[in-house]
């Protein structure tokens, strides 16, 4: 196989249909192998936390609960489902969802390389129309995704696909309302400097808002574990929020 043929084959492997706009997607598929690095850097700028260490904390908690039928509401980098599936301590199945075909196919390729197809199923779907039956899972995980959706509909879908006594694990950034000039500057920086329009349009909820939404939806026994403290550079708090159906 000539070098040109190899290059054409590699390009063909990543020649997926155009993805729907989402944070940091604009450069895909040309820089698909850099996507995880970009997400990790953006996450650390936003929260002050290490992305992979934070995902590992979520995985550690999932393992500790003994839940075996897990739904991941946002495949994105696929770090969460791939790392979870590789652990001997996890003996269940994972269904990971994303509306972006590029990221879904990328995740499937990585799962195949790691021989994890029997543990993880990746599905592409239209957002807010989760293609799973009622009471499908005993754990639903949402990592840094709630702030991009209407909360009532998003949480209602999570509740619907959870079995009785099922557990919702929200990993989300909460922020009390900042002064208007601070919000405008942050929005402009995200849109024009970081080229991240979807994140610029996101609205981060307050901690009490999230708790109220969960109870209003029908969840109970809500527990919040904060992973950082507000600072001048990172005014919000990234938390793990657990709620039982």
C-alpha positions as a Markdown table, in Angstrom:
| # | Residue | x | y | z |
|---|---|---|---|---|
| 1 | Unk | 0.0 | 0.0 | 0.0 |
| 2 | Unk | 1.5 | 3.3 | -1.1 |
| 3 | Unk | 1.6 | 6.4 | 1.3 |
| 4 | Unk | -1.1 | 8.1 | -0.8 |
| 5 | Unk | -3.3 | 5.1 | -0.5 |
| 6 | Unk | -2.9 | 5.0 | 3.2 |
| 7 | Unk | -3.7 | 8.7 | 3.5 |
| 8 | Unk | -6.9 | 8.2 | 1.4 |
| 9 | Unk | -7.9 | 5.3 | 3.5 |
| 10 | Unk | -7.5 | 7.3 | 6.8 |
| 11 | Unk | -9.4 | 10.2 | 5.4 |
| 12 | Unk | -12.2 | 7.9 | 4.2 |
| 13 | Unk | -12.5 | 6.3 | 7.7 |
| 14 | Unk | -13.3 | 9.7 | 9.2 |
| 15 | Unk | -15.4 | 11.0 | 6.3 |
| 16 | Unk | -18.7 | 11.1 | 8.2 |
| 17 | Unk | -21.7 | 13.2 | 7.4 |
| 18 | Unk | -21.6 | 16.8 | 8.7 |
| 19 | Unk | -22.3 | 16.9 | 12.5 |
| 20 | Unk | -24.9 | 19.1 | 14.1 |
| 21 | Unk | -23.3 | 22.2 | 15.7 |
| 22 | Unk | -22.1 | 21.6 | 19.3 |
| 23 | Unk | -19.3 | 22.9 | 21.4 |
| 24 | Unk | -15.8 | 22.4 | 19.9 |
| 25 | Unk | -17.2 | 20.4 | 16.9 |
| 26 | Unk | -16.4 | 22.9 | 14.2 |
| 27 | Unk | -13.0 | 21.5 | 13.6 |
| 28 | Unk | -14.2 | 17.9 | 13.1 |
| 29 | Unk | -13.5 | 15.6 | 11.4 |
| 30 | Unk | -10.2 | 17.2 | 10.3 |
| 31 | Unk | -8.9 | 17.2 | 13.8 |
| 32 | Unk | -10.9 | 14.3 | 15.3 |
| 33 | Unk | -8.0 | 12.9 | 17.2 |
| 34 | Unk | -7.5 | 16.3 | 19.0 |
| 35 | Unk | -11.1 | 16.5 | 20.1 |
| 36 | Unk | -10.6 | 14.9 | 23.5 |
| 37 | Unk | -7.7 | 17.1 | 24.3 |
| 38 | Unk | -9.7 | 20.2 | 23.3 |
| 39 | Unk | -12.6 | 19.2 | 25.5 |
| 40 | Unk | -10.3 | 18.5 | 28.5 |
| 41 | Unk | -8.6 | 21.9 | 28.1 |
| 42 | Unk | -12.0 | 23.7 | 27.8 |
| 43 | Unk | -13.3 | 21.9 | 30.9 |
| 44 | Unk | -10.3 | 22.9 | 33.0 |
| 45 | Unk | -10.6 | 26.5 | 31.9 |
| 46 | Unk | -14.2 | 26.5 | 32.9 |
| 47 | Unk | -14.0 | 24.6 | 36.2 |
| 48 | Unk | -10.4 | 24.6 | 37.3 |
| 49 | Unk | -10.6 | 20.8 | 37.5 |
| 50 | Unk | -8.8 | 18.0 | 35.6 |
| 51 | Unk | -11.2 | 16.5 | 33.1 |
| 52 | Unk | -10.0 | 12.9 | 33.2 |
| 53 | Unk | -9.7 | 12.9 | 37.0 |
| 54 | Unk | -13.3 | 14.2 | 37.3 |
| 55 | Unk | -14.6 | 11.5 | 35.0 |
| 56 | Unk | -12.8 | 8.9 | 37.1 |
| 57 | Unk | -14.5 | 10.2 | 40.2 |
| 58 | Unk | -17.9 | 9.6 | 38.5 |
| 59 | Unk | -16.8 | 6.1 | 37.4 |
| 60 | Unk | -15.7 | 5.3 | 40.9 |
| 61 | Unk | -19.1 | 6.3 | 42.2 |
| 62 | Unk | -21.0 | 4.2 | 39.6 |
| 63 | Unk | -18.9 | 1.2 | 40.5 |
| 64 | Unk | -19.6 | 1.7 | 44.2 |
| 65 | Unk | -23.4 | 1.7 | 43.6 |
| 66 | Unk | -23.3 | -1.8 | 42.0 |
| 67 | Unk | -25.5 | -0.6 | 39.2 |
| 68 | Unk | -25.2 | -2.8 | 36.0 |
| 69 | Unk | -27.4 | -1.2 | 33.4 |
| 70 | Unk | -26.1 | 2.3 | 32.8 |
| 71 | Unk | -27.2 | 4.9 | 30.3 |
| 72 | Unk | -24.8 | 7.7 | 29.4 |
| 73 | Unk | -26.8 | 10.7 | 28.1 |
| 74 | Unk | -23.8 | 12.2 | 26.2 |
| 75 | Unk | -21.1 | 10.2 | 24.5 |
| 76 | Unk | -19.0 | 13.2 | 23.5 |
| 77 | Unk | -15.4 | 12.2 | 24.0 |
| 78 | Unk | -16.5 | 8.6 | 25.1 |
| 79 | Unk | -14.0 | 8.8 | 28.0 |
| 80 | Unk | -16.7 | 7.9 | 30.5 |
| 81 | Unk | -18.2 | 4.7 | 28.9 |
| 82 | Unk | -14.8 | 3.4 | 27.6 |
| 83 | Unk | -13.1 | 3.8 | 30.9 |
| 84 | Unk | -16.0 | 2.3 | 32.8 |
| 85 | Unk | -16.3 | -0.7 | 30.4 |
| 86 | Unk | -12.6 | -1.6 | 30.8 |
| 87 | Unk | -12.8 | -2.0 | 34.6 |
| 88 | Unk | -13.0 | -5.6 | 35.9 |
| 89 | Unk | -15.1 | -4.2 | 38.7 |
| 90 | Unk | -17.9 | -3.3 | 36.3 |
| 91 | Unk | -20.0 | -6.3 | 35.2 |
| 92 | Unk | -22.8 | -4.6 | 33.4 |
| 93 | Unk | -23.8 | -3.0 | 30.2 |
| 94 | Unk | -23.6 | 0.6 | 29.0 |
| 95 | Unk | -25.8 | 2.4 | 26.4 |
| 96 | Unk | -24.2 | 5.7 | 25.4 |
| 97 | Unk | -26.1 | 8.3 | 23.4 |
| 98 | Unk | -25.2 | 11.3 | 21.2 |
| 99 | Unk | -26.9 | 13.3 | 18.6 |
| 100 | Unk | -23.6 | 13.8 | 16.7 |
| 101 | Unk | -22.9 | 11.1 | 14.1 |
| 102 | Unk | -19.2 | 12.0 | 14.0 |
| 103 | Unk | -18.7 | 11.4 | 17.7 |
| 104 | Unk | -20.9 | 8.3 | 17.7 |
| 105 | Unk | -18.8 | 6.7 | 15.0 |
| 106 | Unk | -15.6 | 7.8 | 16.6 |
| 107 | Unk | -16.7 | 6.1 | 19.8 |
| 108 | Unk | -17.7 | 2.9 | 18.0 |
| 109 | Unk | -14.2 | 2.7 | 16.4 |
| 110 | Unk | -12.5 | 3.1 | 19.8 |
| 111 | Unk | -14.7 | 0.5 | 21.4 |
| 112 | Unk | -13.9 | -1.9 | 18.6 |
| 113 | Unk | -10.2 | -1.3 | 19.0 |
| 114 | Unk | -10.5 | -2.1 | 22.7 |
| 115 | Unk | -12.8 | -5.1 | 22.1 |
| 116 | Unk | -15.6 | -3.6 | 24.2 |
| 117 | Unk | -18.5 | -4.1 | 21.8 |
| 118 | Unk | -20.1 | -6.6 | 24.1 |
| 119 | Unk | -20.1 | -4.1 | 27.0 |
| 120 | Unk | -21.0 | -0.8 | 25.2 |
| 121 | Unk | -23.7 | 0.2 | 22.7 |
| 122 | Unk | -23.3 | 3.6 | 21.1 |
| 123 | Unk | -26.5 | 5.1 | 19.6 |
| 124 | Unk | -27.0 | 8.3 | 17.6 |
| 125 | Unk | -30.3 | 9.9 | 18.2 |
| 126 | Unk | -32.2 | 13.2 | 18.0 |
| 127 | Unk | -31.8 | 15.1 | 21.2 |
| 128 | Unk | -34.6 | 15.0 | 23.8 |
| 129 | Unk | -36.1 | 11.9 | 22.1 |
| 130 | Unk | -34.2 | 9.2 | 24.0 |
| 131 | Unk | -34.7 | 5.9 | 22.0 |
| 132 | Unk | -35.1 | 3.7 | 25.1 |
| 133 | Unk | -38.1 | 2.2 | 26.7 |
| 134 | Unk | -39.5 | 3.1 | 30.1 |
| 135 | Unk | -37.5 | 1.8 | 33.1 |
| 136 | Unk | -34.7 | 0.7 | 30.9 |
| 137 | Unk | -31.7 | 1.5 | 33.2 |
| 138 | Unk | -30.8 | 1.4 | 36.9 |
| 139 | Unk | -28.4 | 4.3 | 36.5 |
| 140 | Unk | -28.4 | 7.3 | 34.2 |
| 141 | Unk | -25.3 | 9.5 | 33.9 |
| 142 | Unk | -25.3 | 13.1 | 32.6 |
| 143 | Unk | -21.8 | 14.8 | 32.4 |
| 144 | Unk | -21.7 | 18.5 | 31.7 |
| 145 | Unk | -24.8 | 18.5 | 29.6 |
| 146 | Unk | -27.9 | 19.6 | 31.6 |
| 147 | Unk | -27.1 | 23.3 | 31.0 |
| 148 | Unk | -27.6 | 22.9 | 27.2 |
| 149 | Unk | -31.2 | 21.7 | 27.5 |
| 150 | Unk | -34.6 | 22.7 | 28.8 |
| 151 | Unk | -34.3 | 21.2 | 32.3 |
| 152 | Unk | -37.9 | 20.0 | 32.7 |
| 153 | Unk | -37.9 | 17.9 | 29.5 |
| 154 | Unk | -34.3 | 16.7 | 30.0 |
| 155 | Unk | -34.9 | 15.5 | 33.6 |
| 156 | Unk | -38.3 | 14.0 | 32.7 |
| 157 | Unk | -36.7 | 11.8 | 30.1 |
| 158 | Unk | -34.0 | 10.7 | 32.6 |
| 159 | Unk | -36.8 | 9.8 | 35.1 |
| 160 | Unk | -38.7 | 7.9 | 32.4 |
| 161 | Unk | -35.9 | 5.6 | 31.4 |
| 162 | Unk | -34.9 | 4.9 | 35.0 |
| 163 | Unk | -36.3 | 1.8 | 36.8 |
| 164 | Unk | -37.8 | 2.2 | 40.2 |
| 165 | Unk | -35.1 | 3.1 | 42.7 |
| 166 | Unk | -32.9 | 4.0 | 39.8 |
| 167 | Unk | -30.2 | 6.6 | 40.2 |
| 168 | Unk | -29.5 | 9.7 | 38.3 |
| 169 | Unk | -26.0 | 11.1 | 38.4 |
| 170 | Unk | -25.6 | 14.7 | 37.2 |
| 171 | Unk | -22.1 | 16.1 | 36.9 |
| 172 | Unk | -22.9 | 19.8 | 36.3 |
| 173 | Unk | -21.5 | 23.3 | 36.7 |
| 174 | Unk | -23.7 | 25.5 | 38.7 |
| 175 | Unk | -23.3 | 29.3 | 39.0 |
| 176 | Unk | -25.2 | 32.0 | 40.8 |
| 177 | Unk | -26.2 | 34.8 | 38.5 |
| 178 | Unk | -23.3 | 37.1 | 37.6 |
| 179 | Unk | -23.5 | 40.9 | 36.9 |
| 180 | Unk | -24.7 | 41.6 | 33.4 |
| 181 | Unk | -21.3 | 43.0 | 32.2 |
| 182 | Unk | -19.6 | 39.8 | 33.4 |
| 183 | Unk | -22.1 | 37.6 | 31.5 |
| 184 | Unk | -21.8 | 39.6 | 28.3 |
| 185 | Unk | -18.0 | 39.5 | 28.4 |
| 186 | Unk | -18.0 | 35.7 | 29.0 |
| 187 | Unk | -20.5 | 35.2 | 26.2 |
| 188 | Unk | -18.4 | 37.3 | 23.8 |
| 189 | Unk | -15.2 | 35.4 | 24.7 |
| 190 | Unk | -16.7 | 32.0 | 24.2 |
| 191 | Unk | -18.3 | 33.0 | 20.9 |
| 192 | Unk | -15.5 | 35.0 | 19.2 |
| 193 | Unk | -12.3 | 34.0 | 20.9 |
| 194 | Unk | -12.9 | 30.4 | 21.8 |
| 195 | Unk | -15.2 | 29.9 | 18.7 |
| 196 | Unk | -17.6 | 28.0 | 20.9 |
| 197 | Unk | -21.1 | 29.4 | 20.1 |
| 198 | Unk | -23.1 | 26.6 | 21.7 |
| 199 | Unk | -21.4 | 27.1 | 25.0 |
| 200 | Unk | -21.7 | 30.8 | 24.7 |
| 201 | Unk | -25.5 | 30.4 | 24.5 |
| 202 | Unk | -25.6 | 28.0 | 27.5 |
| 203 | Unk | -27.2 | 29.1 | 30.7 |
| 204 | Unk | -25.7 | 27.7 | 33.9 |
| 205 | Unk | -28.3 | 27.1 | 36.6 |
| 206 | Unk | -27.9 | 27.9 | 40.3 |
| 207 | Unk | -27.5 | 25.0 | 42.7 |
| 208 | Unk | -30.9 | 25.5 | 44.3 |
| 209 | Unk | -32.5 | 25.6 | 40.8 |
| 210 | Unk | -31.1 | 22.2 | 40.0 |
| 211 | Unk | -32.4 | 20.7 | 43.3 |
| 212 | Unk | -35.8 | 22.3 | 42.8 |
| 213 | Unk | -36.0 | 20.9 | 39.2 |
| 214 | Unk | -35.2 | 17.4 | 40.4 |
| 215 | Unk | -37.8 | 17.4 | 43.1 |
| 216 | Unk | -40.4 | 19.0 | 40.7 |
| 217 | Unk | -39.7 | 16.2 | 38.2 |
| 218 | Unk | -40.3 | 13.5 | 40.7 |
| 219 | Unk | -36.9 | 12.6 | 42.0 |
| 220 | Unk | -36.1 | 12.2 | 45.7 |
| 221 | Unk | -33.2 | 11.9 | 48.1 |
| 222 | Unk | -31.1 | 14.5 | 46.3 |
| 223 | Unk | -27.4 | 14.7 | 47.4 |
| 224 | Unk | -24.9 | 17.3 | 46.2 |
| 225 | Unk | -21.1 | 16.7 | 46.4 |
| 226 | Unk | -19.2 | 19.9 | 45.4 |
| 227 | Unk | -15.8 | 19.3 | 43.7 |
| 228 | Unk | -14.4 | 22.8 | 43.8 |
| 229 | Unk | -15.1 | 26.1 | 45.4 |
| 230 | Unk | -15.9 | 29.5 | 43.7 |
| 231 | Unk | -13.0 | 31.7 | 42.9 |
| 232 | Unk | -12.5 | 34.9 | 40.9 |
| 233 | Unk | -11.4 | 32.9 | 38.0 |
| 234 | Unk | -14.0 | 30.1 | 38.4 |
| 235 | Unk | -17.1 | 31.7 | 39.9 |
| 236 | Unk | -19.2 | 28.6 | 39.6 |
| 237 | Unk | -19.1 | 25.2 | 41.3 |
| 238 | Unk | -18.8 | 21.8 | 39.5 |
| 239 | Unk | -20.8 | 19.2 | 41.5 |
| 240 | Unk | -21.8 | 15.6 | 41.4 |
| 241 | Unk | -25.6 | 15.5 | 42.1 |
| 242 | Unk | -27.3 | 12.2 | 42.9 |
| 243 | Unk | -31.0 | 11.8 | 42.8 |
| 244 | Unk | -33.1 | 8.6 | 43.3 |
| 245 | Unk | -36.3 | 7.8 | 41.4 |
